[in-house]
Amino acid sequence: MKNLTVGIPQLLVGTLAEMQGQERDIVIISLTRSKVGEEALCSNSPLGFLTDKKRANVLITRARRIVIFVGCADHFFDSGDATWRRIIRFSQFLNGPWE
């Protein structure tokens, strides 16, 4: 895990594996996916490893207070993955729809 010292104490940047077993008050999760044409670069699934329910669980349970997802909600919702559909619907329920 990298400790970035850019004037923000306690700011850590790490991979999903590095966050295993840790918690933070605020967690920002990048859900960006790279695509070329219609094919995802990382696997046959448009969401790659993010379709693994255990990994999704680790992602969303690291935050004690706030979790912020950065990415294209439509891509995750339209992927057909039931777990991500539930996460997005729950987020919309809590925060309202987004444009």
Rosetta blueprint (number, residue, H / E / L):
1 M L
2 K E
3 N E
4 L L
5 T L
6 V L
7 G L
8 I L
9 P L
10 Q L
11 L L
12 L E
13 V E
14 G L
15 T L
16 L H
17 A H
18 E H
19 M H
20 Q L
21 G L
22 Q L
23 E L
24 R E
25 D E
26 I E
27 V E
28 I E
29 I E
30 S E
31 L L
32 T L
33 R L
34 S L
35 K E
36 V E
37 G L
38 E L
39 E E
40 A E
41 L L
42 C L
43 S L
44 N L
45 S L
46 P L
47 L L
48 G H
49 F H
50 L H
51 T H
52 D L
53 K H
54 K H
55 R H
56 A H
57 N H
58 V H
59 L H
60 I H
61 T L
62 R L
63 A E
64 R E
65 R E
66 I E
67 V E
68 I E
69 F E
70 V E
71 G L
72 C L
73 A H
74 D H
75 H H
76 F H
77 F H
78 D H
79 S L
80 G L
81 D L
82 A H
83 T H
84 W H
85 R H
86 R H
87 I H
88 I H
89 R H
90 F H
91 S H
92 Q H
93 F H
94 L H
95 N H
96 G L
97 P L
98 W L
99 E L
